[in-house]
């Protein structure tokens, strides 16, 4: 098994970017982020549909504000990498 650790900066909503290109499909297109004070952490969760064949794949996410503008555009955002080892 692989452990995945995802951290976030402050913002309203995390949304996937190009996740369909990687074949790791999130079941939700948005994840609400509760109000989080500076330097605090929050745990987020999302379910994915993995590819049907062994591979390594990634889903990329960026945060957007309530108007759809990308938060922290100069930063990378978060990525979830999954390795499918057997079907």
Order of alpha helices (4+ residues) and beta strands (2+ residues): beta-beta-beta-beta-beta-beta
